[in-house]
Amino acid sequence: MFLQYYQDENGDRVYTLKVVKDMEMGEKRLEHQFTVTLENDHIRSWQGAVKMK
């Protein structure tokens, strides 16, 4: 699992949480991805879903 962060063209912060599963032979598969865009520390948009167990 890792978190990526960047600023978009509007200067808003975009965070992406990725959950990656290790597969056979060293391959990795993206299990879940959740992205949140913050505008002045308020959520402007989000996409994706995180499945809870």
Secondary structure as the mmCIF struct_conf table of DSSP 4:
data_model
#
loop_
_struct_conf.conf_type_id
_struct_conf.id
_struct_conf.beg_label_comp_id
_struct_conf.beg_label_asym_id
_struct_conf.beg_label_seq_id
_struct_conf.end_label_comp_id
_struct_conf.end_label_asym_id
_struct_conf.end_label_seq_id
STRN STRN1 PHE A 2 GLN A 7
TURN_TY1_P TURN_TY1_P1 GLU A 9 ASN A 10
BEND BEND1 GLY A 11 GLY A 11
STRN STRN2 ARG A 13 ASP A 22
HELX_RH_3T_P HELX_RH_3T_P1 GLU A 24 GLY A 26
STRN STRN3 LYS A 28 GLU A 39
TURN_TY1_P TURN_TY1_P2 ASN A 40 ASP A 41
STRN STRN4 HIS A 42 GLY A 48
#
